[in-house]
Amino acid sequence: MRFAKNNDAIGTTNRGNPTESSLCSLCRADCMGKCETWSSSLIGRKLLYPRDFGTVTAGANNTTHVGVSYNSLRVQGRAYGAHGLKEGLSNSPDDCIFPNACLESEFGKEIKTKTRLPLQTGALGSTFIAAKYWDSFSIGGALCGMPVVIGENVVGVDRKSDIGPGSERKGKIKSAPELERRIDGYMRYFDGYGGILVQLNVEDARNGVAEFVADKYGDKCIMELKWGQGAKDIGGEIQVKSLDYALFLKNRGYVVDPDPTVPEVQRGFKEGAVNAFARHSRLGNTDLDDAAQVQEAFMATVDYLRSIGFKRISLKTGAYGMEELAMAVKFATDAKLDLLTIDGSGGGTGMSPWNMMQAWGVPSIHLHSKAHEYASILAARGLDVVDMSFAGGFALEDHVFKALALGAPYTKMVCMGRAIMIPGFLGSNIEGALHPDRREAVSGNWDSLPKTVSNIGAAPEEIFASYFDVEKKVGKDEMKNIPYGAIAFCTLMDKLSCGLQQFMAGARKFSLKAISRDDIFAANRETARETGIAFITEANDERAKKILNS
C-alpha cells in the first residue's frame, strides 16, 4: 500500500482507512479534513510540495512496491530532449518549462470534443449526494473545461418528472426538471471546452430519456450507453427512507427491496423494523445469448440514437471479464463511437453493496492493460480504434499520467469519481458556515469553520487559492452566482493540472499526444508481466549498454 494514514511531509491525514487511490474507503460529505484531495481543494498547487519550506528536509517514504497496482508503476524521467512542444516554442531551456506542457485533449470521431485538461467526472446520477452538490460539480467542471457526466435514473427518481403512459418512447416525457436543471446548469458556463454526457440504462430507455434530451437539447449533449461500472455488476442503487417514496419508485417501474407493497414490509416499516428501502435498476441484455447477438442489438441501438439526432455517442462499461472488455472495445470501434470509458473495480460513488465492491470484477490496472492490448490488436488490423477513458480509483496527478501512458495512444481521458466530489462537499460546507442563510440551499454541514480551514483564512478570498482565477474567468459581478464548491473544484483541478505538467516536463513530453508507454516502468516483475510495461532495470537497458560499449 503506497498510502499511510498520515503524510507528515505535506501535512495531510486520512480520517479513515486510505485506499489505493489515497482517499478514505468511506468519504464523508461533512468531513473536516484533511486528506490530500481535501486539502488540495483549498490550497491547490501549494500541496505539491513538502510543508514548512526553509525549516525542513524531506525524503520519499514510498520504497516498497508490492503487488500489481497503479502504485507499482513509476514515471520515467529523462535527461535530454523535448517532445510535443507547441508551435512557436523552441527546444531551448527557456521554452522547455513545465508551465508550457499543454494539457488540452480531444476525443471523438466526426465531431471532436475539446477539453482543457484530460479529466472527466464519473457518472453523477440518481444518488442524493449527486443532486445536492450538482451545482458545485457541474459549474466547476464547466469552468475548468472538462466533461461532466449525468448518470443513470435521474429522470426516473424525480417525483416532479412528468412521464406519460404507454409503450411509445418518443414524447413520453413531458418534463424532467432535475435533468433539465443539471444540463442547463452546466451549459450556462460552457465555453466550447468540455461537454455534458447523459447516461442511458434500461429504465431510462423505457422512459424515453434519449428522445427527451434529443428533442430539447439537440446535439448539445453526448448520449452515453451504460453497460456497468467498476463498483458492482448489477444495476445502480439508491437508498430511500420513506415508504411513500419507495412506493412511488415501485410504481415508476423500479425494483425496490424490500418490496414496499407487501403488507408485512409496510408493518415492519411502521414499527421500525424496516427503516430503509433499496431501489435497484435492471440488468441489460438478459434476453441475449452470445456476443454476436449483443453486437447486433448494440449496433441497432447506436443507429437509433443517431436517427433521433445524437451526433456524439459514448459507452461506459464496468469491470467485467475479458470477453466483455473485448466486446466493448470492438463494438465501440465498429460503431465509430466517440468515447469508451472503461471502469475498473474498486471505485464507486453510490450505494454499491460493500462486499460486491470488495470481491467482484477486474481491478483497474489489469483491465486497462488488457484494453490497451485489445486496442492494439484492432489497430494492427487497420481499424480506427475508439478513443478511451480509463476510470477506477484515480485521485492524484501521478495516477493521471500513469493511466494516460498505460493506455497510449488510445487513452485520451481519465475519469475521476469520488476524488472530484470532495471539493463540492468541502466548498459547500465552507459556504454554509460563512453564510448560514445559504446553508440549507448548498447542503452545508458545518455551523462554523473548523481549524483545518480557519487556519488558512476566514473569507473565501483567503481560503481558496484559485478564487481570483475563477473571478477573472467569470467576472466580479458573476462571482455571486458561483458556489464555493465550484471554486474548490477549480482549486483542486489547478493542483492536479500543475502536478501533471511537472510529470510531463520531467518525462520531456510537452503534449498529451507525446506521452507513451515508454514513459512509465514497473516497480516489480509481476506488474511488468501483467501490464507489458518494462521492469525498472530493463527499461532502456539495451540503450544503456550501447553507450557503455561505444
C-alpha positions as CSV (number, residue, x, y, z in Angstrom):
1,M,0.0,0.0,0.0
2,R,1.5,3.3,-1.0
3,F,-0.6,5.5,1.3
4,A,-0.2,5.6,5.0
5,K,-2.9,7.2,7.2
6,N,-0.7,10.3,7.8
7,N,1.6,12.1,5.4
8,D,4.0,14.2,7.5
9,A,5.7,15.6,4.5
10,I,2.7,17.5,3.2
11,G,0.8,17.6,6.4
12,T,-2.2,15.6,5.4
13,T,-4.3,13.0,7.3
14,N,-6.9,10.5,6.3
15,R,-9.8,10.3,8.7
16,G,-10.5,6.7,7.7
17,N,-8.5,3.9,6.1
18,P,-6.8,5.1,2.9
19,T,-7.4,3.1,-0.3
20,E,-5.2,2.6,-3.3
21,S,-6.4,5.9,-4.6
22,S,-5.3,7.8,-1.4
23,L,-8.9,8.5,-0.5
24,C,-10.6,7.1,2.6
25,S,-12.6,4.0,1.9
26,L,-15.6,5.9,3.3
27,C,-15.6,9.6,2.2
28,R,-17.9,11.8,4.2
29,A,-19.6,14.9,2.9
30,D,-19.3,16.5,6.3
31,C,-15.6,15.7,6.8
32,M,-13.5,18.4,8.4
33,G,-10.2,17.2,6.8
34,K,-7.7,16.6,5.8
35,C,-6.6,14.1,3.2
36,E,-4.6,15.2,0.2
37,T,-7.6,15.8,-2.1
38,W,-9.5,17.7,0.7
39,S,-6.5,20.0,1.3
40,S,-5.8,20.4,-2.4
41,S,-9.3,21.8,-2.8
42,L,-8.3,24.8,-0.6
43,I,-4.6,25.5,-1.1
44,G,-4.2,24.0,-4.5
45,R,-0.8,23.6,-6.1
46,K,1.0,24.5,-2.8
47,L,0.3,20.9,-1.7
48,L,2.5,19.6,-4.4
49,Y,5.5,20.4,-2.1
50,P,6.5,19.5,1.4
51,R,5.3,21.9,4.1
52,D,7.4,24.3,6.2
53,F,9.9,25.1,3.5
54,G,13.1,26.5,4.9
55,T,12.9,24.6,8.2
56,V,12.7,21.0,7.0
57,T,14.3,18.5,4.7
58,A,12.0,15.8,3.2
59,G,12.6,12.3,1.8
60,A,10.3,9.9,0.0
61,N,8.9,7.0,2.0
62,N,7.5,5.2,-1.0
63,T,10.2,2.5,-1.1
64,T,8.2,-0.7,-1.3
65,H,6.1,-1.8,-4.3
66,V,4.2,-5.0,-3.6
67,G,1.6,-6.4,-5.8
68,V,0.0,-5.2,-9.1
69,S,-1.5,-1.8,-9.0
70,Y,-1.1,1.7,-10.5
71,N,1.1,2.5,-7.4
72,S,3.5,-0.2,-8.7
73,L,4.1,1.9,-11.8
74,R,6.7,4.7,-11.7
75,V,7.2,7.6,-14.1
76,Q,10.3,7.5,-16.3
77,G,12.4,10.7,-16.3
78,R,14.8,11.7,-19.0
79,A,17.9,13.9,-19.0
80,Y,17.7,15.1,-22.6
81,G,15.3,16.0,-25.4
82,A,11.9,17.6,-25.6
83,H,8.8,16.3,-27.5
84,G,5.4,17.7,-28.2
85,L,6.1,21.4,-27.8
86,K,3.5,23.8,-29.0
87,E,4.1,25.5,-32.3
88,G,6.2,28.6,-31.8
89,L,8.2,27.2,-28.9
90,S,11.8,26.1,-29.3
91,N,13.7,23.3,-27.5
92,S,15.6,25.9,-25.6
93,P,15.6,25.7,-21.8
94,D,13.6,29.0,-21.7
95,D,10.7,27.3,-23.5
96,C,11.0,23.8,-22.1
97,I,9.5,24.7,-18.7
98,F,6.7,22.7,-17.1
99,P,4.0,25.5,-17.4
100,N,4.4,25.1,-21.2
101,A,3.2,21.5,-21.0
102,C,-0.1,21.5,-22.8
103,L,-3.0,19.7,-21.1
104,E,-5.6,20.1,-23.9
105,S,-7.1,17.0,-25.2
106,E,-9.9,15.9,-27.5
107,F,-11.9,12.8,-28.3
108,G,-14.4,11.8,-30.9
109,K,-14.7,10.7,-34.5
110,E,-16.6,13.1,-36.8
111,I,-17.0,15.8,-34.2
112,K,-14.1,16.4,-31.8
113,T,-15.0,17.2,-28.2
114,K,-12.2,19.5,-26.9
115,T,-11.1,19.6,-23.3
116,R,-8.7,21.9,-21.4
117,L,-7.4,19.0,-19.3
118,P,-7.6,15.2,-19.8
119,L,-10.1,14.7,-17.0
120,Q,-13.9,14.0,-16.8
121,T,-16.2,13.3,-13.9
122,G,-17.6,9.9,-13.1
123,A,-21.3,9.4,-13.6
124,L,-23.2,11.5,-11.1
125,G,-26.7,10.1,-11.2
126,S,-29.7,9.4,-9.0
127,T,-27.8,9.4,-5.7
128,F,-29.0,12.2,-3.4
129,I,-25.4,13.3,-2.9
130,A,-25.1,14.0,-6.6
131,A,-28.3,16.0,-6.6
132,K,-27.4,18.1,-3.6
133,Y,-24.0,19.1,-4.8
134,W,-24.6,19.1,-8.5
135,D,-24.1,22.9,-8.9
136,S,-20.6,22.6,-7.5
137,F,-19.7,19.7,-9.7
138,S,-21.2,20.9,-12.9
139,I,-20.2,24.6,-12.7
140,G,-16.7,23.6,-11.6
141,G,-16.4,21.2,-14.4
142,A,-17.7,23.7,-17.0
143,L,-15.3,26.4,-15.7
144,C,-12.4,24.0,-16.0
145,G,-13.4,22.9,-19.5
146,M,-13.9,19.3,-18.7
147,P,-16.7,16.9,-19.4
148,V,-19.3,16.2,-16.7
149,V,-21.5,13.0,-16.8
150,I,-25.1,12.9,-15.7
151,G,-25.6,9.3,-14.5
152,E,-28.5,6.9,-14.8
153,N,-32.0,7.2,-13.4
154,V,-32.1,10.9,-12.8
155,V,-35.5,11.3,-14.5
156,G,-37.0,8.1,-13.0
157,V,-36.4,9.1,-9.4
158,D,-37.5,12.7,-9.8
159,R,-41.0,13.0,-8.4
160,K,-41.6,16.1,-10.5
161,S,-40.9,14.3,-13.8
162,D,-43.9,14.0,-16.0
163,I,-43.7,10.6,-17.7
164,G,-46.7,9.6,-19.7
165,P,-48.1,6.1,-20.0
166,G,-47.8,3.8,-23.0
167,S,-45.0,2.0,-24.8
168,E,-44.2,4.6,-27.4
169,R,-41.0,6.2,-26.2
170,K,-41.0,9.4,-28.3
171,G,-42.7,12.2,-26.4
172,K,-43.3,10.1,-23.3
173,I,-41.5,12.5,-21.0
174,K,-43.4,15.8,-20.8
175,S,-41.0,17.4,-18.3
176,A,-37.9,16.3,-16.3
177,P,-37.0,19.2,-14.0
178,E,-34.0,17.6,-12.3
179,L,-32.4,16.5,-15.6
180,E,-33.0,19.9,-17.1
181,R,-31.5,21.7,-14.1
182,R,-28.4,19.6,-14.4
183,I,-27.9,20.2,-18.2
184,D,-28.8,23.9,-18.0
185,G,-26.5,24.5,-15.0
186,Y,-23.5,23.1,-16.9
187,M,-24.4,24.8,-20.2
188,R,-24.6,28.3,-18.6
189,Y,-20.8,28.2,-18.1
190,F,-19.8,26.0,-21.1
191,D,-17.5,27.9,-23.4
192,G,-16.7,25.2,-26.0
193,Y,-14.4,23.1,-23.9
194,G,-15.8,20.0,-22.2
195,G,-19.3,18.7,-22.7
196,I,-22.2,17.2,-20.9
197,L,-22.9,13.4,-21.2
198,V,-26.2,11.9,-20.3
199,Q,-26.3,8.2,-19.4
200,L,-28.9,5.7,-20.7
201,N,-29.8,2.5,-18.9
202,V,-32.7,0.1,-19.2
203,E,-35.2,2.2,-17.2
204,D,-34.0,5.4,-18.9
205,A,-34.6,3.9,-22.3
206,R,-38.0,2.7,-21.3
207,N,-38.9,6.2,-20.0
208,G,-37.7,7.9,-23.2
209,V,-34.8,9.9,-21.8
210,A,-32.9,9.8,-25.1
211,E,-35.9,11.1,-27.0
212,F,-36.5,13.9,-24.5
213,V,-32.9,15.0,-24.5
214,A,-32.7,14.9,-28.3
215,D,-35.9,17.0,-28.7
216,K,-35.0,19.6,-26.1
217,Y,-31.2,19.9,-26.5
218,G,-30.5,18.6,-30.0
219,D,-26.8,17.7,-30.4
220,K,-25.6,19.7,-27.4
221,C,-25.4,16.6,-25.3
222,I,-23.4,13.3,-25.7
223,M,-25.6,10.3,-25.1
224,E,-23.7,7.6,-23.1
225,L,-24.9,4.0,-23.2
226,K,-24.4,2.3,-19.9
227,W,-23.2,-1.3,-19.6
228,G,-22.0,-1.1,-16.0
229,Q,-19.5,0.4,-13.6
230,G,-16.5,-0.7,-11.6
231,A,-18.3,-0.9,-8.2
232,K,-20.9,-3.5,-9.0
233,D,-22.2,-6.0,-11.6
234,I,-25.9,-5.2,-11.1
235,G,-27.7,-2.0,-11.8
236,G,-27.5,1.2,-9.9
237,E,-29.0,1.6,-6.5
238,I,-30.1,4.3,-4.1
239,Q,-31.5,4.0,-0.6
240,V,-34.7,5.8,0.5
241,K,-36.1,6.1,3.9
242,S,-39.7,7.0,3.1
243,L,-42.4,4.4,2.5
244,D,-44.3,6.8,0.3
245,Y,-41.2,7.4,-1.9
246,A,-40.5,3.7,-2.1
247,L,-44.0,3.1,-3.3
248,F,-43.5,5.9,-5.9
249,L,-40.4,4.3,-7.2
250,K,-42.1,0.9,-7.3
251,N,-44.9,2.4,-9.4
252,R,-42.2,4.0,-11.6
253,G,-41.2,0.5,-12.6
254,Y,-38.1,0.1,-10.4
255,V,-37.1,-2.9,-8.4
256,V,-37.4,-1.9,-4.7
257,D,-36.1,-4.1,-1.9
258,P,-37.8,-5.0,0.4
259,D,-41.0,-4.7,-1.6
260,P,-42.9,-1.8,-0.2
261,T,-46.2,-3.1,-1.5
262,V,-46.1,-6.2,0.8
263,P,-48.2,-5.7,3.9
264,E,-45.6,-7.3,6.2
265,V,-43.0,-4.9,5.0
266,Q,-45.3,-1.9,5.5
267,R,-46.0,-3.1,9.0
268,G,-42.3,-3.6,9.6
269,F,-41.6,0.0,8.5
270,K,-44.4,1.3,10.7
271,E,-42.9,-0.5,13.7
272,G,-39.3,0.5,12.9
273,A,-38.0,-3.0,12.0
274,V,-37.6,-1.8,8.4
275,N,-36.1,1.7,8.1
276,A,-34.9,1.9,4.5
277,F,-35.6,0.6,1.0
278,A,-33.0,0.0,-1.8
279,R,-34.1,1.0,-5.3
280,H,-32.3,-1.1,-8.0
281,S,-32.0,-0.9,-11.7
282,R,-32.4,-3.8,-14.1
283,L,-29.7,-5.8,-15.9
284,G,-29.3,-5.2,-19.6
285,N,-29.1,-7.8,-22.4
286,T,-30.7,-10.5,-20.4
287,D,-32.6,-11.8,-23.5
288,L,-29.3,-12.3,-25.5
289,D,-27.2,-15.5,-25.6
290,D,-23.9,-14.6,-27.2
291,A,-21.6,-11.8,-28.3
292,A,-23.0,-11.8,-31.8
293,Q,-26.5,-11.1,-30.5
294,V,-25.2,-8.4,-28.2
295,Q,-23.4,-6.7,-31.1
296,E,-26.5,-6.8,-33.3
297,A,-28.6,-5.2,-30.6
298,F,-25.8,-2.7,-29.7
299,M,-25.4,-1.5,-33.3
300,A,-29.2,-1.2,-33.7
301,T,-29.3,1.0,-30.5
302,V,-26.5,3.2,-31.8
303,D,-28.2,3.6,-35.2
304,Y,-31.5,4.5,-33.5
305,L,-29.8,7.2,-31.3
306,R,-28.2,8.7,-34.4
307,S,-31.5,8.6,-36.2
308,I,-33.1,10.8,-33.5
309,G,-30.3,13.4,-33.6
310,F,-27.3,12.4,-31.5
311,K,-24.1,13.1,-33.3
312,R,-21.9,12.0,-30.4
313,I,-22.4,8.7,-28.6
314,S,-20.2,7.1,-25.9
315,L,-20.2,3.8,-24.0
316,K,-19.5,3.2,-20.3
317,T,-18.5,-0.3,-19.3
318,G,-17.6,-1.8,-16.0
319,A,-15.1,-4.3,-14.5
320,Y,-16.4,-7.3,-16.4
321,G,-14.1,-10.0,-17.7
322,M,-12.1,-10.2,-20.9
323,E,-14.9,-11.2,-23.2
324,E,-17.0,-8.2,-22.3
325,L,-13.9,-6.0,-22.5
326,A,-13.2,-7.2,-26.0
327,M,-16.9,-6.7,-26.9
328,A,-16.8,-3.1,-25.6
329,V,-13.6,-2.2,-27.5
330,K,-14.6,-3.9,-30.7
331,F,-18.2,-2.8,-30.8
332,A,-17.4,0.8,-29.9
333,T,-14.8,0.8,-32.6
334,D,-17.1,-0.7,-35.2
335,A,-19.9,1.7,-34.3
336,K,-17.5,4.7,-34.6
337,L,-18.4,5.8,-31.1
338,D,-16.8,9.0,-29.7
339,L,-15.6,7.6,-26.4
340,L,-15.4,4.4,-24.4
341,T,-15.0,4.7,-20.6
342,I,-13.6,1.6,-19.0
343,D,-14.1,1.5,-15.2
344,G,-12.0,-1.0,-13.2
345,S,-13.2,-2.4,-9.9
346,G,-12.5,-0.7,-6.6
347,G,-14.2,2.6,-7.3
348,G,-17.7,3.7,-6.8
349,T,-19.7,6.8,-5.7
350,G,-23.1,5.5,-5.0
351,M,-24.7,2.8,-2.8
352,S,-22.9,-0.2,-4.1
353,P,-23.1,-3.4,-1.9
354,W,-19.9,-3.3,0.1
355,N,-18.8,-6.9,-0.4
356,M,-19.6,-6.7,-4.1
357,M,-17.2,-3.7,-4.3
358,Q,-14.6,-5.8,-2.5
359,A,-15.0,-9.0,-4.4
360,W,-16.3,-8.6,-7.9
361,G,-14.7,-7.7,-11.2
362,V,-11.3,-6.9,-12.7
363,P,-9.0,-4.4,-10.9
364,S,-8.3,-1.2,-12.8
365,I,-4.7,-1.9,-13.8
366,H,-5.4,-5.4,-15.2
367,L,-8.5,-4.2,-17.1
368,H,-6.7,-1.2,-18.5
369,S,-3.7,-3.2,-19.5
370,K,-5.8,-5.6,-21.5
371,A,-7.8,-2.8,-23.0
372,H,-4.6,-1.5,-24.5
373,E,-3.7,-5.0,-25.8
374,Y,-7.1,-5.4,-27.4
375,A,-7.0,-1.9,-28.9
376,S,-3.6,-2.7,-30.4
377,I,-4.9,-5.9,-32.0
378,L,-7.6,-3.8,-33.7
379,A,-5.2,-1.1,-34.7
380,A,-2.9,-3.7,-36.3
381,R,-5.8,-4.8,-38.4
382,G,-6.1,-1.2,-39.7
383,L,-9.1,-0.2,-37.6
384,D,-9.6,3.3,-36.2
385,V,-9.8,2.4,-32.6
386,V,-12.3,4.2,-30.4
387,D,-10.9,6.9,-28.1
388,M,-10.8,5.6,-24.5
389,S,-11.1,7.0,-21.0
390,F,-9.8,5.0,-18.0
391,A,-11.6,5.0,-14.7
392,G,-11.4,3.3,-11.3
393,G,-9.8,4.7,-8.2
394,F,-7.9,7.7,-9.6
395,A,-7.3,10.8,-7.4
396,L,-3.8,12.2,-7.9
397,E,-1.8,13.7,-10.7
398,D,0.6,10.7,-11.0
399,H,-2.4,8.5,-11.4
400,V,-3.5,10.6,-14.4
401,F,0.0,10.4,-16.0
402,K,0.3,6.7,-15.5
403,A,-3.2,6.0,-16.9
404,L,-2.6,8.1,-20.0
405,A,0.8,6.4,-20.5
406,L,-0.5,2.8,-19.9
407,G,-3.3,3.3,-22.5
408,A,-1.3,5.4,-25.0
409,P,-2.0,6.2,-27.7
410,Y,-5.7,5.3,-27.3
411,T,-6.4,6.8,-23.9
412,K,-7.4,10.5,-24.3
413,M,-9.1,11.0,-20.9
414,V,-9.0,9.9,-17.3
415,C,-12.3,9.6,-15.4
416,M,-12.4,10.5,-11.7
417,G,-15.4,9.8,-9.4
418,R,-15.0,10.2,-5.7
419,A,-12.0,12.5,-5.8
420,I,-13.6,15.3,-7.6
421,M,-16.7,15.2,-5.5
422,I,-14.7,16.1,-2.4
423,P,-14.3,19.8,-3.3
424,G,-18.0,20.1,-3.8
425,F,-18.6,18.8,-0.3
426,L,-15.9,21.0,1.2
427,G,-16.8,24.2,-0.6
428,S,-20.5,23.8,0.3
429,N,-19.6,23.3,4.0
430,I,-17.5,26.4,4.0
431,E,-20.2,28.4,2.2
432,G,-22.8,27.2,4.7
433,A,-20.6,28.1,7.7
434,L,-19.8,31.6,6.4
435,H,-23.4,32.3,5.2
436,P,-25.9,30.5,7.5
437,D,-28.8,31.8,5.3
438,R,-27.4,29.7,2.4
439,R,-26.6,26.6,4.5
440,E,-29.7,24.6,3.5
441,A,-29.6,25.6,-0.1
442,V,-26.0,24.5,-0.6
443,S,-26.3,21.4,1.7
444,G,-23.7,22.7,4.1
445,N,-22.9,20.5,7.2
446,W,-21.0,22.9,9.4
447,D,-22.1,25.6,11.8
448,S,-18.7,27.2,11.9
449,L,-15.3,26.8,10.2
450,P,-13.1,24.0,11.7
451,K,-9.4,24.9,12.5
452,T,-8.3,22.9,9.4
453,V,-10.0,25.7,7.4
454,S,-9.8,28.8,9.7
455,N,-6.0,28.3,9.9
456,I,-5.9,29.1,6.2
457,G,-8.3,32.0,6.2
458,A,-11.7,33.5,7.3
459,A,-13.1,34.6,3.9
460,P,-13.4,32.8,0.6
461,E,-10.8,35.1,-1.0
462,E,-8.3,33.9,1.6
463,I,-9.4,30.3,1.8
464,F,-9.4,29.2,-1.9
465,A,-6.1,29.6,-3.7
466,S,-8.0,29.7,-7.1
467,Y,-10.6,32.3,-6.0
468,F,-9.2,35.1,-8.2
469,D,-8.6,32.8,-11.1
470,V,-12.3,32.0,-11.1
471,E,-13.2,35.6,-10.7
472,K,-11.0,36.5,-13.7
473,K,-12.9,34.0,-15.8
474,V,-16.5,34.8,-14.9
475,G,-16.2,38.5,-13.8
476,K,-16.5,40.1,-10.4
477,D,-20.3,40.5,-10.6
478,E,-20.9,36.9,-11.6
479,M,-18.9,35.5,-8.6
480,K,-22.1,35.8,-6.5
481,N,-23.6,33.0,-8.6
482,I,-20.6,30.7,-8.3
483,P,-20.9,28.2,-5.4
484,Y,-17.9,27.8,-3.2
485,G,-17.9,24.1,-4.1
486,A,-17.2,25.1,-7.7
487,I,-14.3,27.3,-6.6
488,A,-12.9,24.5,-4.5
489,F,-13.4,22.2,-7.6
490,C,-11.3,24.6,-9.7
491,T,-8.7,24.8,-7.0
492,L,-8.3,21.0,-7.0
493,M,-8.1,20.9,-10.8
494,D,-5.4,23.6,-10.7
495,K,-3.3,21.4,-8.4
496,L,-3.8,18.3,-10.5
497,S,-3.0,20.2,-13.7
498,C,0.2,21.7,-12.3
499,G,1.3,18.3,-10.9
500,L,0.6,16.6,-14.3
501,Q,2.5,19.3,-16.1
502,Q,5.5,18.7,-13.8
503,F,5.5,14.9,-14.6
504,M,5.1,15.6,-18.3
505,A,8.1,18.0,-18.3
506,G,10.2,15.5,-16.3
507,A,9.5,12.9,-19.0
508,R,10.3,15.6,-21.6
509,K,6.7,15.3,-23.0
510,F,5.1,18.7,-23.5
511,S,1.8,17.5,-25.0
512,L,-0.6,14.7,-24.1
513,K,-0.2,13.1,-27.5
514,A,3.5,12.7,-26.9
515,I,3.0,10.6,-23.8
516,S,3.8,6.9,-24.5
517,R,4.1,3.6,-22.6
518,D,7.9,4.2,-22.5
519,D,7.2,7.0,-20.0
520,I,6.5,4.6,-17.2
521,F,8.2,1.4,-15.9
522,A,7.1,-1.3,-13.5
523,A,8.5,-1.4,-10.0
524,N,8.1,-5.2,-9.7
525,R,8.2,-8.1,-12.2
526,E,4.6,-9.1,-11.5
527,T,3.4,-5.7,-12.6
528,A,5.7,-5.8,-15.6
529,R,4.3,-9.2,-16.6
530,E,0.6,-8.1,-16.2
531,T,0.9,-4.7,-17.9
532,G,3.5,-5.3,-20.6
533,I,5.4,-2.3,-19.2
534,A,9.2,-2.9,-18.8
535,F,10.7,-3.6,-15.4
536,I,12.7,-0.7,-13.9
537,T,16.2,-2.0,-14.7
538,E,15.2,-3.5,-18.0
539,A,13.7,-0.3,-19.4
540,N,16.3,1.2,-21.8
541,D,18.9,-1.3,-20.7
542,E,19.9,-2.1,-24.2
543,R,20.5,1.6,-25.0
544,A,22.4,2.0,-21.8
545,K,24.8,-0.9,-22.7
546,K,25.2,0.5,-26.2
547,I,26.5,3.7,-24.6
548,L,28.9,1.7,-22.4
549,N,30.2,-0.3,-25.3
550,S,30.6,2.7,-27.7
